[in-house]
Each structure stands twice: as C-alpha cells, then as structure tokens.
Amino acid sequence: MDKKMIERINFLAKKKKSEGLTEEETAEQKELYKVYLAEIRGQFSQTLDNVSVKEADGSVVPFKEAYAKQDK
C-alpha cells in the first residue's frame, strides 16, 4: 500500500463526513477499502507465521499449528 493510496482513502473518508460522496467516489472508496483490508490481513497472517506457542509439555509449536489443535 503506497502513501498516495492511503492519502486518497483519508481524503474520501473526510469528504464523506463533510459533504458526501458521488456514486463513483463511493465505488472507489469501497475498492480502496478492499485493497487496504487485504493488505492488513496479509500482514497479520505473516506475523502469525512468526509466532510460536509453548505447550504445557514444554514443546514449542507454530501458532497456526497450535490453533488448529484447538479446533479438533
């Protein structure tokens, strides 16, 4: 996500509050939010790939593996 995209998201959010958006701007805002959320989710997933959990027996397993055990 580049700085221009974030600036555009912020501009549209402020404009929506102050005077409202056109249909085209609303569609653009929705699309920008989709891209933004996809990036945030990707970053979060990468962070979880680097997190480990220490089990009660002392073993250390990746977070996603430990979380998958809880679902079973």
N, C-alpha and C positions, 0 to 999 in steps of 0.2 A: 504494500500500500504506500503510495507516494504522498508527499506533502500536499500536492495540488488536489488530490482526491479527498483528503481529509478536510482541507480548506473548503472544498465545494460542499461536502456533507454539512459542515458547520454553517456555511452561508445559507443553504437551503433550509436548515433547521431554524435559523434565526428569522428568515423571511417567512416561513410558515407561521411562526408565532406572531409576527408583526402585521403582515398584510395578506397572508395566504399564498398558495402556490397555484400555478396553472396546471392543467392536466399533464402537460409534457414534463413540467418540473416535478410533479408528484411521481410520475413514472420513473424519471431519472433518480429521484431520491430513493425509491424502493429498490432500484437496481444497485445503486451505490451501497445501500444497507446490506444487500445480499452479499456483495463482494467483501465488504468490511467484516461481516459476521463469519464468512467462510475463512477469512484470514485469521481471525481471532480463534476460531475453533481449531484450525490447523496448528497454530502456535501452542494452544493448550494441549493438544494431542502430543506434540513434540516434547513438551515439558513433562507430560506423564510418562513418556518413553524413558526419561532420565531419572525417574523416581523409583526407589526401591522400598520395600516393606520388610521389616524384620518380624518374622513369625514367632509364635510363642516357643517353638522348639529351638530358636536361635538362628534358623536359616534365613537368608536374605533372598527375596524373590522380586522380580519386577512388579510394579504396581498393577499393571493390567492383568498379570497372571494371578496375583492375589485377589484382585477384584472379581475375576472370573470364577474363582473358587467359592466366593460368597453366593453367587447366583445359583450354584448347584445344590 
